[in-house]
Amino acid sequence: MTRNRSARSNNYVQQIGIQQLNLSLNKACESQNEEERHDLDYQAQVKATGILKHGGDLEKARRKLANSKECLEYAQSSKKKSDREDIPFFQGRVSKLQQQIRELDQKTRQFKNEHKEVESKLDENRKRGHWFSRSKRNISEDIEL
């Protein structure tokens, strides 16, 4: 009977050692996950800032384009020679602004897509964080037994 108690005691001590190792591993993984979350949060902020910047620039360029198109239409319908001489200038400006709008629209869409990717990674990270919390709780409960 003494051997049986001794074997159970040794088994219990080994289980506690394993549980403590599991807790240490869980803590290390949780710490790594937190670092990754902070990095992803920063990336999300950078992408959101890019969306705002390029989106704002895009709206500004669209307003300039609308204004330049109005000026071009006025110059084309004007009878004055000086106004008609401005037509090539406004045509060039409209063309340049249209190109700028295409580029800004592409950049804005790119930042939106990258932001979605980062948000998806953040969601995965949060789920992993919840898993680590539940795992730690389960390991702690096992030790108490």
C-alpha positions in Angstrom: 0.0 0.0 0.0 2.9 2.3 0.7 4.3 1.7 -2.8 0.9 2.6 -4.2 0.8 5.9 -2.3 4.4 6.6 -3.3 3.6 5.9 -7.0 0.5 8.1 -6.8 2.5 10.9 -5.2 5.2 10.6 -7.8 2.6 10.7 -10.6 0.9 13.7 -9.0 4.3 15.5 -8.8 5.0 14.7 -12.4 1.6 16.0 -13.5 2.2 19.2 -11.6 5.5 19.6 -13.3 4.0 19.0 -16.7 1.1 21.5 -15.9 3.6 24.1 -14.8 5.6 23.6 -18.1 2.3 24.0 -20.0 1.5 27.2 -18.1 5.0 28.5 -19.0 4.6 27.6 -22.6 1.1 29.1 -22.7 2.5 32.3 -21.1 5.2 32.6 -23.7 2.8 32.0 -26.5 0.4 34.6 -25.1 3.2 37.1 -24.8 4.2 36.5 -28.4 0.6 36.9 -29.5 0.3 40.2 -27.6 3.4 41.5 -29.5 1.9 40.4 -32.8 -1.4 42.1 -31.9 0.4 45.4 -31.1 2.2 45.2 -34.5 -1.1 44.5 -36.3 -2.8 47.3 -34.5 -0.1 49.7 -35.7 -0.3 48.4 -39.3 -4.1 48.8 -39.2 -3.6 52.5 -38.0 -1.1 53.1 -40.8 -3.5 51.6 -43.4 -6.5 53.6 -42.1 -4.4 56.8 -42.2 -3.4 56.0 -45.8 -7.1 55.5 -46.7 -7.9 58.9 -45.2 -5.0 60.7 -46.8 -5.5 59.2 -50.3 -9.3 59.5 -50.1 -9.0 63.1 -49.1 -6.6 63.8 -51.9 -8.9 61.9 -54.3 -11.9 64.2 -53.3 -9.7 67.3 -53.7 -8.6 66.1 -57.2 -12.2 65.4 -58.2 -13.3 68.9 -57.2 -10.4 70.4 -59.2 -11.4 68.2 -62.2 -15.0 69.4 -62.0 -13.8 73.0 -61.9 -11.3 72.5 -64.8 -14.1 70.8 -66.9 -16.3 73.8 -66.3 -13.5 76.1 -67.4 -12.9 74.0 -70.5 -16.6 74.0 -71.4 -16.7 77.8 -70.9 -13.6 78.3 -73.1 -15.0 76.0 -75.8 -18.3 77.8 -75.9 -16.8 81.3 -75.7 -16.6 83.6 -78.7 -13.5 85.5 -77.3 -10.2 84.6 -78.9 -8.4 84.8 -75.5 -10.8 82.2 -74.0 -10.4 79.9 -77.0 -6.6 80.1 -76.6 -7.0 78.6 -73.1 -8.6 75.4 -74.5 -5.4 73.4 -74.8 -4.3 74.4 -71.3 -7.6 73.2 -69.8 -7.6 70.0 -71.9 -4.2 69.2 -70.6 -5.2 70.0 -67.1 -8.3 67.8 -67.3 -6.3 65.0 -68.7 -3.7 65.4 -66.0 -6.3 65.4 -63.3 -8.1 62.4 -64.7 -4.8 60.5 -64.5 -4.2 61.7 -61.0 -7.7 60.6 -60.0 -7.1 57.1 -61.4 -3.8 56.8 -59.5 -5.3 58.1 -56.2 -8.3 55.8 -56.6 -6.0 52.8 -57.1 -3.9 53.7 -54.1 -7.1 54.2 -52.0 -8.4 50.8 -53.0 -5.0 49.2 -52.3 -5.0 50.7 -48.8 -8.6 49.5 -48.2 -7.7 46.0 -49.3 -4.5 46.0 -47.2 -6.6 47.3 -44.2 -9.1 44.5 -44.6 -6.2 41.9 -44.6 -4.7 43.4 -41.4 -8.2 43.5 -39.8 -8.6 39.8 -40.7 -5.2 39.0 -39.1 -6.2 41.0 -36.1 -9.4 38.9 -35.7 -7.4 35.7 -36.0 -5.0 37.1 -33.4 -7.8 37.9 -31.0 -9.3 34.4 -31.4 -5.9 33.0 -30.6 -5.7 35.2 -27.6 -9.0 33.9 -26.3 -7.8 30.4 -26.9 -4.7 31.0 -24.8 -6.8 32.5 -22.0 -9.1 29.5 -22.0 -6.2 27.1 -22.2 -4.5 28.8 -19.2 -7.7 28.6 -17.2 -8.0 24.9 -18.1 -4.4 24.2 -17.2 -4.9 26.0 -13.9 -8.0 24.1 -13.1 -6.1 20.8 -13.8 -3.4 21.8 -11.3 -6.0 22.4 -8.6 -7.3 18.9 -9.0 
